[in-house]
Amino acid sequence: MKSTLMAVYFVTGCLICGWFTMAAAYQWRAPDFGVVKALRESNRGGGGGGYYGGGRSYGGSWGGGK
């Protein structure tokens, strides 16, 4: 059982490494799900809405924001 599990682990690791090697060799691009664009647009507004808030005030009293 242990040797079978290790073989599966090894083969899976080799397949993943091979996949990333092929992606680097052929310069494949990551899929665009729109997350980066949404974050950029939310931080672009005046005073900042969105997850990260705006500018230097991020962090509040815990993060030492000013």
PyMOL CGO cylinders between C-alpha atoms (Angstrom):
from pymol import cmd
from pymol.cgo import CYLINDER

trace = [
    CYLINDER, 0.00, 0.00, 0.00, 2.79, 2.44, 0.91, 0.3, 1, 1, 1, 1, 1, 1,
    CYLINDER, 2.79, 2.44, 0.91, 4.75, 1.74, -2.25, 0.3, 1, 1, 1, 1, 1, 1,
    CYLINDER, 4.75, 1.74, -2.25, 1.62, 2.17, -4.40, 0.3, 1, 1, 1, 1, 1, 1,
    CYLINDER, 1.62, 2.17, -4.40, 0.86, 5.50, -2.75, 0.3, 1, 1, 1, 1, 1, 1,
    CYLINDER, 0.86, 5.50, -2.75, 4.44, 6.66, -3.22, 0.3, 1, 1, 1, 1, 1, 1,
    CYLINDER, 4.44, 6.66, -3.22, 4.36, 5.63, -6.88, 0.3, 1, 1, 1, 1, 1, 1,
    CYLINDER, 4.36, 5.63, -6.88, 1.13, 7.58, -7.43, 0.3, 1, 1, 1, 1, 1, 1,
    CYLINDER, 1.13, 7.58, -7.43, 2.64, 10.58, -5.62, 0.3, 1, 1, 1, 1, 1, 1,
    CYLINDER, 2.64, 10.58, -5.62, 5.81, 10.38, -7.73, 0.3, 1, 1, 1, 1, 1, 1,
    CYLINDER, 5.81, 10.38, -7.73, 3.97, 10.03, -11.04, 0.3, 1, 1, 1, 1, 1, 1,
    CYLINDER, 3.97, 10.03, -11.04, 1.62, 12.90, -10.17, 0.3, 1, 1, 1, 1, 1, 1,
    CYLINDER, 1.62, 12.90, -10.17, 4.58, 15.11, -9.27, 0.3, 1, 1, 1, 1, 1, 1,
    CYLINDER, 4.58, 15.11, -9.27, 6.34, 14.25, -12.52, 0.3, 1, 1, 1, 1, 1, 1,
    CYLINDER, 6.34, 14.25, -12.52, 3.22, 15.03, -14.54, 0.3, 1, 1, 1, 1, 1, 1,
    CYLINDER, 3.22, 15.03, -14.54, 2.78, 18.40, -12.84, 0.3, 1, 1, 1, 1, 1, 1,
    CYLINDER, 2.78, 18.40, -12.84, 6.46, 19.29, -13.33, 0.3, 1, 1, 1, 1, 1, 1,
    CYLINDER, 6.46, 19.29, -13.33, 6.21, 18.21, -16.96, 0.3, 1, 1, 1, 1, 1, 1,
    CYLINDER, 6.21, 18.21, -16.96, 3.13, 20.36, -17.45, 0.3, 1, 1, 1, 1, 1, 1,
    CYLINDER, 3.13, 20.36, -17.45, 4.85, 23.47, -16.10, 0.3, 1, 1, 1, 1, 1, 1,
    CYLINDER, 4.85, 23.47, -16.10, 7.97, 22.71, -18.12, 0.3, 1, 1, 1, 1, 1, 1,
    CYLINDER, 7.97, 22.71, -18.12, 5.90, 22.53, -21.30, 0.3, 1, 1, 1, 1, 1, 1,
    CYLINDER, 5.90, 22.53, -21.30, 4.09, 25.73, -20.35, 0.3, 1, 1, 1, 1, 1, 1,
    CYLINDER, 4.09, 25.73, -20.35, 7.40, 27.53, -19.89, 0.3, 1, 1, 1, 1, 1, 1,
    CYLINDER, 7.40, 27.53, -19.89, 8.89, 26.09, -23.08, 0.3, 1, 1, 1, 1, 1, 1,
    CYLINDER, 8.89, 26.09, -23.08, 5.91, 27.06, -25.25, 0.3, 1, 1, 1, 1, 1, 1,
    CYLINDER, 5.91, 27.06, -25.25, 5.25, 30.33, -23.37, 0.3, 1, 1, 1, 1, 1, 1,
    CYLINDER, 5.25, 30.33, -23.37, 1.66, 29.48, -22.55, 0.3, 1, 1, 1, 1, 1, 1,
    CYLINDER, 1.66, 29.48, -22.55, -0.26, 32.28, -20.90, 0.3, 1, 1, 1, 1, 1, 1,
    CYLINDER, -0.26, 32.28, -20.90, -2.34, 31.90, -17.79, 0.3, 1, 1, 1, 1, 1, 1,
    CYLINDER, -2.34, 31.90, -17.79, -6.12, 32.03, -18.31, 0.3, 1, 1, 1, 1, 1, 1,
    CYLINDER, -6.12, 32.03, -18.31, -7.68, 35.42, -17.73, 0.3, 1, 1, 1, 1, 1, 1,
    CYLINDER, -7.68, 35.42, -17.73, -10.57, 35.16, -15.28, 0.3, 1, 1, 1, 1, 1, 1,
    CYLINDER, -10.57, 35.16, -15.28, -10.82, 38.94, -14.84, 0.3, 1, 1, 1, 1, 1, 1,
    CYLINDER, -10.82, 38.94, -14.84, -9.59, 39.00, -11.23, 0.3, 1, 1, 1, 1, 1, 1,
    CYLINDER, -9.59, 39.00, -11.23, -6.58, 41.22, -11.87, 0.3, 1, 1, 1, 1, 1, 1,
    CYLINDER, -6.58, 41.22, -11.87, -8.65, 43.63, -13.95, 0.3, 1, 1, 1, 1, 1, 1,
    CYLINDER, -8.65, 43.63, -13.95, -11.30, 43.85, -11.22, 0.3, 1, 1, 1, 1, 1, 1,
    CYLINDER, -11.30, 43.85, -11.22, -8.67, 44.58, -8.57, 0.3, 1, 1, 1, 1, 1, 1,
    CYLINDER, -8.67, 44.58, -8.57, -7.03, 47.27, -10.71, 0.3, 1, 1, 1, 1, 1, 1,
    CYLINDER, -7.03, 47.27, -10.71, -10.35, 48.97, -11.40, 0.3, 1, 1, 1, 1, 1, 1,
    CYLINDER, -10.35, 48.97, -11.40, -11.39, 48.89, -7.74, 0.3, 1, 1, 1, 1, 1, 1,
    CYLINDER, -11.39, 48.89, -7.74, -8.11, 50.53, -6.69, 0.3, 1, 1, 1, 1, 1, 1,
    CYLINDER, -8.11, 50.53, -6.69, -8.25, 53.14, -9.45, 0.3, 1, 1, 1, 1, 1, 1,
    CYLINDER, -8.25, 53.14, -9.45, -11.24, 55.06, -8.05, 0.3, 1, 1, 1, 1, 1, 1,
    CYLINDER, -11.24, 55.06, -8.05, -11.00, 58.08, -5.79, 0.3, 1, 1, 1, 1, 1, 1,
    CYLINDER, -11.00, 58.08, -5.79, -10.49, 57.02, -2.20, 0.3, 1, 1, 1, 1, 1, 1,
    CYLINDER, -10.49, 57.02, -2.20, -10.61, 53.40, -3.21, 0.3, 1, 1, 1, 1, 1, 1,
    CYLINDER, -10.61, 53.40, -3.21, -13.44, 50.97, -2.73, 0.3, 1, 1, 1, 1, 1, 1,
    CYLINDER, -13.44, 50.97, -2.73, -12.81, 47.30, -3.11, 0.3, 1, 1, 1, 1, 1, 1,
    CYLINDER, -12.81, 47.30, -3.11, -11.09, 44.82, -0.87, 0.3, 1, 1, 1, 1, 1, 1,
    CYLINDER, -11.09, 44.82, -0.87, -7.86, 46.65, -0.19, 0.3, 1, 1, 1, 1, 1, 1,
    CYLINDER, -7.86, 46.65, -0.19, -9.44, 49.97, 0.68, 0.3, 1, 1, 1, 1, 1, 1,
    CYLINDER, -9.44, 49.97, 0.68, -7.47, 52.97, -0.39, 0.3, 1, 1, 1, 1, 1, 1,
    CYLINDER, -7.47, 52.97, -0.39, -3.93, 54.14, -0.16, 0.3, 1, 1, 1, 1, 1, 1,
    CYLINDER, -3.93, 54.14, -0.16, -2.15, 54.64, 3.13, 0.3, 1, 1, 1, 1, 1, 1,
    CYLINDER, -2.15, 54.64, 3.13, -5.20, 54.03, 5.31, 0.3, 1, 1, 1, 1, 1, 1,
    CYLINDER, -5.20, 54.03, 5.31, -5.10, 50.30, 4.61, 0.3, 1, 1, 1, 1, 1, 1,
    CYLINDER, -5.10, 50.30, 4.61, -4.62, 48.27, 7.75, 0.3, 1, 1, 1, 1, 1, 1,
    CYLINDER, -4.62, 48.27, 7.75, -6.42, 50.51, 10.19, 0.3, 1, 1, 1, 1, 1, 1,
    CYLINDER, -6.42, 50.51, 10.19, -5.22, 50.42, 13.79, 0.3, 1, 1, 1, 1, 1, 1,
    CYLINDER, -5.22, 50.42, 13.79, -3.98, 46.83, 13.46, 0.3, 1, 1, 1, 1, 1, 1,
    CYLINDER, -3.98, 46.83, 13.46, -1.85, 47.41, 10.38, 0.3, 1, 1, 1, 1, 1, 1,
    CYLINDER, -1.85, 47.41, 10.38, -0.47, 50.74, 11.51, 0.3, 1, 1, 1, 1, 1, 1,
    CYLINDER, -0.47, 50.74, 11.51, -2.22, 52.68, 8.75, 0.3, 1, 1, 1, 1, 1, 1,
    CYLINDER, -2.22, 52.68, 8.75, -2.09, 56.47, 8.92, 0.3, 1, 1, 1, 1, 1, 1,
]
cmd.load_cgo(trace, "trace")
